[in-house]
Every structure is written in structure tokens, then in C-alpha cells.
């Protein structure tokens, strides 16, 4: 059992890292703005700063950074919920096909509604949610009745469906070459188009879903002990699994609708936070949100500055970090039999 001072220090560290990452991301770029000026503008108004700096911060960097934090946070929360439900360290929305389903839905919306703007975002968001939910139900159907007792079955079904949806996306791209660039944006992940309208939409979807998942933290604690144990304690595992997965799909679809498919955040962050702060899901969900937000803010910063004046897709950055982590995780848990369900 962990002591309260240790937990308090962890909270302070996570908050400090997130605030530091936000200030760094807002201040760093082709036009470098002193961190003290960024902090003054964000927390004190910054009335004496040049108008050019204010324009860069408020119109470009700040909305992009906030969007990165919201997307990274909800993806990490999705990783916590799926890992707890399926009792499998490899579970996350990206690997379970939820992200791929949302990306397919967004691709269909891009082709059907080629115009951008707020209306385009709404169409993409709705279509992404439908795609995520559809894949969730398809994965359950493919896994069959053993999905709850053998999490590895559900994981493998998710991976298979993810490959299938990706193939459909490539097929649609071959038929609609004029939209290849926009579709590629979703499949590789980018926050270059994030603005205040997208932040409002992200906040309206991801914050309620995240809060509900946190409130269901104790339910996840019980479900993570196993199907039979949860039944013995009076829970209906299938009902609660469907509810929690639906909330996860909702948050993931919103993230994909704004930033495209970004993998590995939901895989890495929950493991790291679980080691540092313990397995209690209510605490783990909040801390993972902070960790995921920090990681994607820094990953997006790296995507912007690694190849100036252009940028690389942020999904590539998270994959470069996450792939070695996945190999390490698989090797570390091999002897424990966790990967076998």
C-alpha cells in the first residue's frame, strides 16, 4: 500500500510536466518566444507583449497544444480501460481496432463531404464515432462468447479487424486519388489543422466520457479481477464491459476525428503510471490522462521541429517511441503468461 506523500509527489510531478510541456510547445517553433513571456501571456494576460507573439500563440500554437493534450489524454484513458477490461497489457484502442474503425468512418466522411469547416468536422466526427462503435461490436462478434473469459481472443480479433479496416481505407484511397492527401492526414495522424472549433468539439465529447470512466473506476477494479469474480460480486460483466467500451469508443472517435490515428499512447502511459502509482483505476485514469496529454504535446512538438519548415506526422513520432516499448513489454511478460490471456 502506497503512502499519501508518494501519491502527492506523483500528482505534483505529473502536473508540473504537463504545464512545462505546454509552455515549451507554445514557445518553441520557427519564431521562438521566451518561456517567461509564454507563461506571462497564459497566466497573467501578457498585455505588454508584441501583437505578433500574441497572434502566433492564440491563433496557432495554443489551440494546437490544447488539442494535443486532449487527444493524448483520452487515448491514454482508453488504454487504461481496455487493459483493465481484458486483463491484457497489449490492449489499447489502436490495437483493438477502435481507432482503425474511427479512421475508416472519417475517411468515408472525407470522401462524401469534401468541404472543410465546422460542418466537415461534424460529419467526420459522427462518421468516426459510427466507425468506432461498429468495429467494437464486430470485434465482439468475431471473438464470440469466449471474449470475456479469454481476453487474447478479443485482442486477436481486434488486430484482424484493424488490418481489414486499414485495407478498406487503402482501397478507398485508390478510388479517390483527389482525396489521398486528406485521407493520409487521418491515417498517419497530425494536429496541424487543430483550431478553437475543434477544441470545443473535443472538449464536449472527451471530457464527459473521461469523467464517466473515472466514476466507473471501482467497477473496472472489479472487472479486472476476472469474469467469474465480477459475477460473484454482483456485477454483470457483459453489460459493464459494453458501457465502458462504448465510452472508450466515443472518446477515441473524437480524438481520431481531430488528429487521425495515433497509436501506442494508450499502450505506454498506463503501464508507466501503473508502476509509479499503483493499479487503482480511478487514480490510474486521472494520472494516465495527465501522462498521455504530456506525451502527445511533446510528440507534436517534436513533429513540428524535427524537419523545419515542414513537419512529420505525429503518429510516426509515437510509433518510433511505442514500438520498442511494445517489444520490451512483450519480452518482459512472456514468462508470466500474460500474453496468452
RADA-V770950 format. One record per helix or strand of 2 or more residues. SS is the DSSP state (H for helix, E for strand). FROM is the first residue (numbers start at 0). TO is the last residue. If there is no record, write none. Layout:
BEGIN
SS_FROM_TO + SS_FROM_TO
END
This chain:
BEGIN
H_3_26 + H_34_43 + H_50_85 + H_97_111 + H_116_146 + H_150_174 + H_176_187 + H_195_214 + H_216_222 + H_226_231 + H_236_258 + H_264_276 + H_280_304 + H_313_332 + H_337_339
END
